[in-house]
């Protein structure tokens, strides 16, 4: 499923991924402090997400919305889009930028080393 999400749509989807179904009132309350969105804004955003095939609602009143788009699929697509847009698809260039900016902690480096070791193990198969 090839669905692009705007920043606002991400905020709604995260709420749904963290626990669905949720009603318009629940979503509005959950996002009020962060976004200051009113109910009508949430309704508009949910309509867009429905049209994209990212969410669905039940037939009950009040409507409960649930995600159709899997979080892992959205994360992979967003990560690839970011990497392509900012670093021309070059992961090494991104990692170099992170190292140069001293953005990696010791824990980050250990986690990356474990990921690379796991990937290296997968090449032998």
VMD Tcl script that builds the backbone (N, CA, C; Angstrom):
set m [mol new atoms 375]
animate dup $m
set s [atomselect $m all]
$s set {name element resname resid chain x y z} {
  {N N UNK 1 A 0.841 -1.167 0.000}
  {CA C UNK 1 A 0.000 0.000 0.000}
  {C C UNK 1 A 0.896 1.243 0.000}
  {N N UNK 2 A 0.791 2.076 -1.025}
  {CA C UNK 2 A 1.647 3.247 -1.188}
  {C C UNK 2 A 0.885 4.497 -0.762}
  {N N UNK 3 A 1.022 4.850 0.516}
  {CA C UNK 3 A 0.300 5.988 1.071}
  {C C UNK 3 A 1.302 6.961 1.663}
  {N N UNK 4 A 1.244 8.207 1.187}
  {CA C UNK 4 A 2.079 9.264 1.759}
  {C C UNK 4 A 1.273 9.987 2.822}
  {N N UNK 5 A 1.907 10.242 3.964}
  {CA C UNK 5 A 1.235 10.914 5.067}
  {C C UNK 5 A 1.857 12.285 5.300}
  {N N UNK 6 A 0.998 13.286 5.495}
  {CA C UNK 6 A 1.475 14.616 5.877}
  {C C UNK 6 A 1.859 14.566 7.358}
  {N N UNK 7 A 2.500 15.623 7.848}
  {CA C UNK 7 A 2.872 15.669 9.264}
  {C C UNK 7 A 1.642 15.542 10.162}
  {N N UNK 8 A 0.579 16.249 9.813}
  {CA C UNK 8 A -0.649 16.166 10.603}
  {C C UNK 8 A -1.262 14.782 10.578}
  {N N UNK 9 A -1.242 14.147 9.418}
  {CA C UNK 9 A -1.779 12.793 9.299}
  {C C UNK 9 A -0.973 11.811 10.151}
  {N N UNK 10 A 0.331 12.033 10.237}
  {CA C UNK 10 A 1.161 11.193 11.110}
  {C C UNK 10 A 0.675 11.292 12.550}
  {N N UNK 11 A 0.369 12.502 12.991}
  {CA C UNK 11 A -0.084 12.686 14.371}
  {C C UNK 11 A -1.358 11.872 14.645}
  {N N UNK 12 A -2.288 11.917 13.723}
  {CA C UNK 12 A -3.524 11.140 13.884}
  {C C UNK 12 A -3.246 9.641 13.829}
  {N N UNK 13 A -2.432 9.231 12.881}
  {CA C UNK 13 A -2.147 7.800 12.734}
  {C C UNK 13 A -1.452 7.249 13.971}
  {N N UNK 14 A -0.546 8.015 14.555}
  {CA C UNK 14 A 0.141 7.556 15.771}
  {C C UNK 14 A -0.876 7.309 16.878}
  {N N UNK 15 A -1.843 8.202 17.010}
  {CA C UNK 15 A -2.896 8.005 18.010}
  {C C UNK 15 A -3.657 6.701 17.750}
  {N N UNK 16 A -3.961 6.435 16.483}
  {CA C UNK 16 A -4.697 5.217 16.144}
  {C C UNK 16 A -3.832 3.972 16.300}
  {N N UNK 17 A -2.563 4.057 15.939}
  {CA C UNK 17 A -1.670 2.903 16.110}
  {C C UNK 17 A -1.480 2.566 17.583}
  {N N UNK 18 A -1.550 3.580 18.429}
  {CA C UNK 18 A -1.343 3.346 19.863}
  {C C UNK 18 A -2.577 2.787 20.561}
  {N N UNK 19 A -3.694 2.785 19.876}
  {CA C UNK 19 A -4.890 2.195 20.470}
  {C C UNK 19 A -6.132 2.567 19.689}
  {N N UNK 20 A -6.648 1.637 18.985}
  {CA C UNK 20 A -7.844 1.879 18.163}
  {C C UNK 20 A -8.881 0.844 18.539}
  {N N UNK 21 A -10.130 1.110 18.299}
  {CA C UNK 21 A -10.646 2.293 17.617}
  {C C UNK 21 A -10.712 3.499 18.558}
  {N N UNK 22 A -10.682 4.682 17.940}
  {CA C UNK 22 A -10.850 5.941 18.677}
  {C C UNK 22 A -11.870 6.791 17.944}
  {N N UNK 23 A -12.659 7.502 18.725}
  {CA C UNK 23 A -13.672 8.381 18.154}
  {C C UNK 23 A -13.067 9.742 17.829}
  {N N UNK 24 A -13.815 10.532 17.092}
  {CA C UNK 24 A -13.381 11.893 16.771}
  {C C UNK 24 A -13.143 12.680 18.057}
  {N N UNK 25 A -14.037 12.540 19.026}
  {CA C UNK 25 A -13.879 13.247 20.300}
  {C C UNK 25 A -12.607 12.813 21.028}
  {N N UNK 26 A -12.315 11.519 21.023}
  {CA C UNK 26 A -11.102 11.023 21.680}
  {C C UNK 26 A -9.851 11.537 20.983}
  {N N UNK 27 A -9.860 11.535 19.656}
  {CA C UNK 27 A -8.709 12.022 18.898}
  {C C UNK 27 A -8.513 13.524 19.111}
  {N N UNK 28 A -9.604 14.266 19.089}
  {CA C UNK 28 A -9.519 15.712 19.301}
  {C C UNK 28 A -8.931 16.004 20.681}
  {N N UNK 29 A -9.409 15.321 21.699}
  {CA C UNK 29 A -8.901 15.525 23.055}
  {C C UNK 29 A -7.428 15.146 23.168}
  {N N UNK 30 A -7.046 14.038 22.545}
  {CA C UNK 30 A -5.666 13.562 22.632}
  {C C UNK 30 A -4.691 14.506 21.929}
  {N N UNK 31 A -5.150 15.164 20.882}
  {CA C UNK 31 A -4.265 16.026 20.089}
  {C C UNK 31 A -4.401 17.513 20.408}
  {N N UNK 32 A -5.358 17.878 21.246}
  {CA C UNK 32 A -5.689 19.282 21.515}
  {C C UNK 32 A -4.483 20.096 21.983}
  {N N UNK 33 A -3.770 19.608 22.976}
  {CA C UNK 33 A -2.641 20.361 23.536}
  {C C UNK 33 A -1.524 20.541 22.520}
  {N N UNK 34 A -1.218 19.471 21.789}
  {CA C UNK 34 A -0.115 19.511 20.820}
  {C C UNK 34 A -0.453 20.330 19.573}
  {N N UNK 35 A -1.687 20.213 19.097}
  {CA C UNK 35 A -2.028 20.796 17.791}
  {C C UNK 35 A -3.020 21.950 17.842}
  {N N UNK 36 A -3.797 22.030 18.913}
  {CA C UNK 36 A -4.889 23.006 19.035}
  {C C UNK 36 A -5.969 22.801 17.973}
  {N N UNK 37 A -6.049 21.586 17.418}
  {CA C UNK 37 A -7.062 21.288 16.416}
  {C C UNK 37 A -8.438 21.215 17.059}
  {N N UNK 38 A -9.409 21.730 16.337}
  {CA C UNK 38 A -10.806 21.597 16.731}
  {C C UNK 38 A -11.361 20.322 16.084}
  {N N UNK 39 A -12.552 19.961 16.488}
  {CA C UNK 39 A -13.203 18.747 15.991}
  {C C UNK 39 A -13.285 18.720 14.460}
  {N N UNK 40 A -13.583 19.848 13.861}
  {CA C UNK 40 A -13.757 19.891 12.406}
  {C C UNK 40 A -12.444 19.620 11.663}
  {N N UNK 41 A -11.338 20.044 12.241}
  {CA C UNK 41 A -10.030 19.759 11.641}
  {C C UNK 41 A -9.761 18.255 11.685}
  {N N UNK 42 A -10.050 17.632 12.815}
  {CA C UNK 42 A -9.845 16.184 12.959}
  {C C UNK 42 A -10.739 15.436 11.966}
  {N N UNK 43 A -11.967 15.883 11.802}
  {CA C UNK 43 A -12.882 15.243 10.849}
  {C C UNK 43 A -12.325 15.344 9.434}
  {N N UNK 44 A -11.825 16.522 9.065}
  {CA C UNK 44 A -11.245 16.717 7.730}
  {C C UNK 44 A -10.043 15.800 7.523}
  {N N UNK 45 A -9.175 15.733 8.515}
  {CA C UNK 45 A -7.980 14.880 8.410}
  {C C UNK 45 A -8.368 13.403 8.299}
  {N N UNK 46 A -9.343 12.983 9.078}
  {CA C UNK 46 A -9.793 11.591 9.009}
  {C C UNK 46 A -10.419 11.286 7.653}
  {N N UNK 47 A -11.141 12.236 7.090}
  {CA C UNK 47 A -11.724 12.051 5.755}
  {C C UNK 47 A -10.632 11.854 4.711}
  {N N UNK 48 A -9.577 12.634 4.823}
  {CA C UNK 48 A -8.437 12.485 3.890}
  {C C UNK 48 A -7.781 11.117 4.053}
  {N N UNK 49 A -7.587 10.716 5.300}
  {CA C UNK 49 A -6.960 9.417 5.558}
  {C C UNK 49 A -7.842 8.274 5.068}
  {N N UNK 50 A -9.153 8.440 5.199}
  {CA C UNK 50 A -10.085 7.436 4.680}
  {C C UNK 50 A -9.989 7.347 3.161}
  {N N UNK 51 A -9.939 8.496 2.498}
  {CA C UNK 51 A -9.847 8.531 1.032}
  {C C UNK 51 A -8.549 7.889 0.547}
  {N N UNK 52 A -7.494 7.994 1.340}
  {CA C UNK 52 A -6.206 7.387 0.993}
  {C C UNK 52 A -6.175 5.889 1.294}
  {N N UNK 53 A -7.158 5.409 2.047}
  {CA C UNK 53 A -7.174 3.998 2.425}
  {C C UNK 53 A -6.339 3.698 3.650}
  {N N UNK 54 A -6.029 4.725 4.438}
  {CA C UNK 54 A -5.192 4.541 5.619}
  {C C UNK 54 A -5.994 4.207 6.869}
  {N N UNK 55 A -7.267 4.635 6.917}
  {CA C UNK 55 A -8.119 4.353 8.074}
  {C C UNK 55 A -9.499 3.913 7.611}
  {N N UNK 56 A -10.221 3.334 8.536}
  {CA C UNK 56 A -11.626 2.987 8.291}
  {C C UNK 56 A -12.396 3.294 9.565}
  {N N UNK 57 A -13.704 3.433 9.428}
  {CA C UNK 57 A -14.526 3.642 10.610}
  {C C UNK 57 A -15.596 2.574 10.673}
  {N N UNK 58 A -16.051 2.333 11.895}
  {CA C UNK 58 A -17.140 1.373 12.066}
  {C C UNK 58 A -18.454 2.071 11.756}
  {N N UNK 59 A -19.495 1.329 11.611}
  {CA C UNK 59 A -20.785 1.897 11.264}
  {C C UNK 59 A -21.569 2.425 12.448}
  {N N UNK 60 A -20.980 2.355 13.626}
  {CA C UNK 60 A -21.684 2.774 14.834}
  {C C UNK 60 A -21.633 4.288 14.999}
  {N N UNK 61 A -22.413 4.783 15.946}
  {CA C UNK 61 A -22.348 6.192 16.315}
  {C C UNK 61 A -22.056 6.250 17.803}
  {N N UNK 62 A -21.017 6.926 18.252}
  {CA C UNK 62 A -20.069 7.654 17.421}
  {C C UNK 62 A -19.132 6.699 16.679}
  {N N UNK 63 A -18.665 7.173 15.546}
  {CA C UNK 63 A -17.770 6.357 14.726}
  {C C UNK 63 A -16.448 6.125 15.452}
  {N N UNK 64 A -16.004 4.897 15.408}
  {CA C UNK 64 A -14.679 4.566 15.913}
  {C C UNK 64 A -13.761 4.331 14.725}
  {N N UNK 65 A -12.638 5.023 14.695}
  {CA C UNK 65 A -11.698 4.913 13.580}
  {C C UNK 65 A -10.555 3.967 13.941}
  {N N UNK 66 A -10.140 3.166 12.958}
  {CA C UNK 66 A -9.036 2.221 13.118}
  {C C UNK 66 A -8.106 2.338 11.920}
  {N N UNK 67 A -6.810 2.076 12.130}
  {CA C UNK 67 A -5.873 2.153 11.018}
  {C C UNK 67 A -5.980 0.941 10.096}
  {N N UNK 68 A -5.871 1.171 8.813}
  {CA C UNK 68 A -5.709 0.097 7.829}
  {C C UNK 68 A -4.239 0.001 7.427}
  {N N UNK 69 A -3.579 1.138 7.443}
  {CA C UNK 69 A -2.157 1.211 7.110}
  {C C UNK 69 A -1.351 0.725 8.303}
  {N N UNK 70 A -0.482 -0.234 8.083}
  {CA C UNK 70 A 0.371 -0.740 9.156}
  {C C UNK 70 A 1.470 0.271 9.464}
  {N N UNK 71 A 1.747 0.431 10.746}
  {CA C UNK 71 A 2.774 1.394 11.164}
  {C C UNK 71 A 4.121 1.060 10.536}
  {N N UNK 72 A 4.494 -0.197 10.526}
  {CA C UNK 72 A 5.798 -0.598 9.971}
  {C C UNK 72 A 5.902 -0.226 8.490}
  {N N UNK 73 A 4.813 -0.377 7.744}
  {CA C UNK 73 A 4.815 -0.001 6.325}
  {C C UNK 73 A 5.002 1.501 6.165}
  {N N UNK 74 A 4.312 2.278 6.977}
  {CA C UNK 74 A 4.433 3.741 6.906}
  {C C UNK 74 A 5.830 4.187 7.299}
  {N N UNK 75 A 6.392 3.571 8.316}
  {CA C UNK 75 A 7.743 3.926 8.766}
  {C C UNK 75 A 8.782 3.608 7.692}
  {N N UNK 76 A 8.668 2.435 7.071}
  {CA C UNK 76 A 9.622 2.074 6.009}
  {C C UNK 76 A 9.551 3.066 4.849}
  {N N UNK 77 A 8.336 3.400 4.440}
  {CA C UNK 77 A 8.151 4.323 3.317}
  {C C UNK 77 A 8.701 5.711 3.654}
  {N N UNK 78 A 8.414 6.182 4.856}
  {CA C UNK 78 A 8.888 7.509 5.272}
  {C C UNK 78 A 10.413 7.529 5.377}
  {N N UNK 79 A 10.985 6.469 5.905}
  {CA C UNK 79 A 12.443 6.390 6.034}
  {C C UNK 79 A 13.100 6.405 4.663}
  {N N UNK 80 A 12.578 5.622 3.736}
  {CA C UNK 80 A 13.134 5.595 2.381}
  {C C UNK 80 A 12.982 6.950 1.704}
  {N N UNK 81 A 11.831 7.580 1.877}
  {CA C UNK 81 A 11.588 8.890 1.287}
  {C C UNK 81 A 12.580 9.917 1.823}
  {N N UNK 82 A 12.793 9.917 3.138}
  {CA C UNK 82 A 13.747 10.832 3.759}
  {C C UNK 82 A 15.156 10.582 3.246}
  {N N UNK 83 A 15.562 9.324 3.245}
  {CA C UNK 83 A 16.901 8.977 2.800}
  {C C UNK 83 A 17.120 9.382 1.341}
  {N N UNK 84 A 16.139 9.138 0.490}
  {CA C UNK 84 A 16.239 9.516 -0.923}
  {C C UNK 84 A 16.289 11.026 -1.089}
  {N N UNK 85 A 15.416 11.728 -0.369}
  {CA C UNK 85 A 15.297 13.183 -0.529}
  {C C UNK 85 A 16.530 13.920 -0.005}
  {N N UNK 86 A 16.999 13.544 1.164}
  {CA C UNK 86 A 18.053 14.297 1.821}
  {C C UNK 86 A 19.447 13.792 1.463}
  {N N UNK 87 A 19.605 12.489 1.306}
  {CA C UNK 87 A 20.931 11.913 1.095}
  {C C UNK 87 A 21.069 11.153 -0.215}
  {N N UNK 88 A 20.150 11.362 -1.137}
  {CA C UNK 88 A 20.231 10.685 -2.427}
  {C C UNK 88 A 20.192 9.172 -2.306}
  {N N UNK 89 A 19.543 8.673 -1.247}
  {CA C UNK 89 A 19.429 7.232 -1.059}
  {C C UNK 89 A 20.671 6.583 -0.466}
  {N N UNK 90 A 21.646 7.375 -0.084}
  {CA C UNK 90 A 22.921 6.835 0.404}
  {C C UNK 90 A 22.946 6.799 1.935}
  {N N UNK 91 A 22.763 5.617 2.479}
  {CA C UNK 91 A 22.745 5.424 3.927}
  {C C UNK 91 A 24.088 5.802 4.551}
  {N N UNK 92 A 25.179 5.450 3.887}
  {CA C UNK 92 A 26.509 5.769 4.403}
  {C C UNK 92 A 26.705 7.269 4.563}
  {N N UNK 93 A 26.190 8.041 3.610}
  {CA C UNK 93 A 26.301 9.491 3.677}
  {C C UNK 93 A 25.521 10.035 4.879}
  {N N UNK 94 A 24.342 9.468 5.132}
  {CA C UNK 94 A 23.559 9.892 6.290}
  {C C UNK 94 A 24.295 9.563 7.582}
  {N N UNK 95 A 24.842 8.364 7.666}
  {CA C UNK 95 A 25.558 7.971 8.878}
  {C C UNK 95 A 26.786 8.844 9.093}
  {N N UNK 96 A 27.474 9.178 8.005}
  {CA C UNK 96 A 28.629 10.065 8.096}
  {C C UNK 96 A 28.216 11.429 8.643}
  {N N UNK 97 A 27.091 11.945 8.171}
  {CA C UNK 97 A 26.586 13.231 8.659}
  {C C UNK 97 A 26.251 13.148 10.148}
  {N N UNK 98 A 25.682 12.042 10.575}
  {CA C UNK 98 A 25.345 11.864 11.987}
  {C C UNK 98 A 26.614 11.825 12.847}
  {N N UNK 99 A 27.634 11.128 12.361}
  {CA C UNK 99 A 28.895 11.049 13.094}
  {C C UNK 99 A 29.550 12.427 13.149}
  {N N UNK 100 A 29.574 13.123 12.012}
  {CA C UNK 100 A 30.175 14.453 11.971}
  {C C UNK 100 A 29.473 15.426 12.914}
  {N N UNK 101 A 28.181 15.280 13.057}
  {CA C UNK 101 A 27.398 16.152 13.945}
  {C C UNK 101 A 27.459 15.682 15.400}
  {N N UNK 102 A 28.169 14.591 15.636}
  {CA C UNK 102 A 28.299 13.985 16.959}
  {C C UNK 102 A 26.927 13.721 17.569}
  {N N UNK 103 A 26.041 13.202 16.745}
  {CA C UNK 103 A 24.674 12.917 17.178}
  {C C UNK 103 A 24.504 11.498 17.698}
  {N N UNK 104 A 25.539 10.684 17.612}
  {CA C UNK 104 A 25.418 9.283 18.023}
  {C C UNK 104 A 25.991 9.079 19.416}
  {N N UNK 105 A 25.191 8.487 20.291}
  {CA C UNK 105 A 25.662 8.141 21.626}
  {C C UNK 105 A 26.344 6.774 21.566}
  {N N UNK 106 A 26.967 6.396 22.657}
  {CA C UNK 106 A 27.584 5.069 22.736}
  {C C UNK 106 A 26.522 3.985 22.556}
  {N N UNK 107 A 25.353 4.196 23.131}
  {CA C UNK 107 A 24.259 3.232 22.972}
  {C C UNK 107 A 23.818 3.140 21.504}
  {N N UNK 108 A 23.745 4.296 20.821}
  {CA C UNK 108 A 23.391 4.301 19.398}
  {C C UNK 108 A 24.394 3.483 18.594}
  {N N UNK 109 A 25.681 3.685 18.876}
  {CA C UNK 109 A 26.724 2.971 18.132}
  {C C UNK 109 A 26.673 1.469 18.394}
  {N N UNK 110 A 26.409 1.091 19.636}
  {CA C UNK 110 A 26.282 -0.331 19.963}
  {C C UNK 110 A 25.091 -0.930 19.227}
  {N N UNK 111 A 23.984 -0.208 19.194}
  {CA C UNK 111 A 22.795 -0.693 18.504}
  {C C UNK 111 A 23.059 -0.837 17.004}
  {N N UNK 112 A 23.739 0.141 16.416}
  {CA C UNK 112 A 24.074 0.075 14.990}
  {C C UNK 112 A 25.025 -1.081 14.697}
  {N N UNK 113 A 25.985 -1.294 15.576}
  {CA C UNK 113 A 26.915 -2.419 15.396}
  {C C UNK 113 A 26.164 -3.750 15.403}
  {N N UNK 114 A 25.212 -3.881 16.313}
  {CA C UNK 114 A 24.422 -5.113 16.389}
  {C C UNK 114 A 23.584 -5.290 15.120}
  {N N UNK 115 A 23.026 -4.200 14.617}
  {CA C UNK 115 A 22.234 -4.264 13.382}
  {C C UNK 115 A 23.107 -4.684 12.210}
  {N N UNK 116 A 24.303 -4.105 12.117}
  {CA C UNK 116 A 25.219 -4.455 11.021}
  {C C UNK 116 A 25.677 -5.905 11.119}
  {N N UNK 117 A 25.921 -6.367 12.321}
  {CA C UNK 117 A 26.318 -7.775 12.515}
  {C C UNK 117 A 25.189 -8.711 12.081}
  {N N UNK 118 A 23.977 -8.342 12.432}
  {CA C UNK 118 A 22.821 -9.148 12.041}
  {C C UNK 118 A 22.687 -9.169 10.507}
  {N N UNK 119 A 22.872 -8.007 9.882}
  {CA C UNK 119 A 22.796 -7.930 8.421}
  {C C UNK 119 A 23.907 -8.739 7.772}
  {N N UNK 120 A 25.086 -8.685 8.350}
  {CA C UNK 120 A 26.217 -9.434 7.816}
  {C C UNK 120 A 25.944 -10.923 7.903}
  {N N UNK 121 A 25.324 -11.363 8.983}
  {CA C UNK 121 A 24.963 -12.770 9.163}
  {C C UNK 121 A 23.945 -13.206 8.134}
  {N N UNK 122 A 23.054 -12.325 7.727}
  {CA C UNK 122 A 22.045 -12.631 6.725}
  {C C UNK 122 A 22.621 -12.793 5.337}
  {N N UNK 123 A 23.785 -12.180 5.070}
  {CA C UNK 123 A 24.421 -12.295 3.750}
  {C C UNK 123 A 24.974 -13.677 3.500}
  {N N UNK 124 A 25.365 -14.375 4.597}
  {CA C UNK 124 A 25.978 -15.694 4.459}
  {C C UNK 124 A 24.960 -16.766 4.080}
  {N N UNK 125 A 23.674 -16.483 4.209}
  {CA C UNK 125 A 22.647 -17.494 3.989}
  {C C UNK 125 A 22.269 -17.573 2.542}
}
mol reanalyze $m
mol bondsrecalc $m
mol representation Tube
mol addrep $m
